[in-house]
């Protein structure tokens, strides 16, 4: 639990969409807060999600602060007349010195920390990085502001993991109605 959240009188429905793939994702590298654009595979992935959202009338779309987050949101938006709002405080978890490294090499060089990171990520802060608890504290105020402002709406939120998982946790605590497309580990 992360503390008590004020529950809005009118619930929002939130559709979580993970940011589509970047080249770093495709290379199995730790992206963290590195800001890179979508890969060609990511563009195709976002287009596929757009097709699955055909006929869904959402009221607003919120994107995390990264280039790929905004690109994913723009592709999903398509021809709809909805404004994309980019939330500057929603930058992904800062993985510090781990960013850009291959996940396999991290497992080999820092096996103990890697295993702990996989089992309970909230307890690990990569060197010069942050914990998921710190990410949650940073993301929570803006999330609550948007939830209150968009009560009763269908809101699409585009963000990278693990930020997306933190926002989902906040939504569950606020008892918003939640859906997700593009589930992937």
Helices and strands as residue ranges (DSSP letters): E 13-18, H 23-26, H 40-52, E 60-63, H 67-77, E 84-86, G 96-98, H 103-109, H 111-119, G 121-123, H 132-149, E 154-159, H 163-173, E 177-181
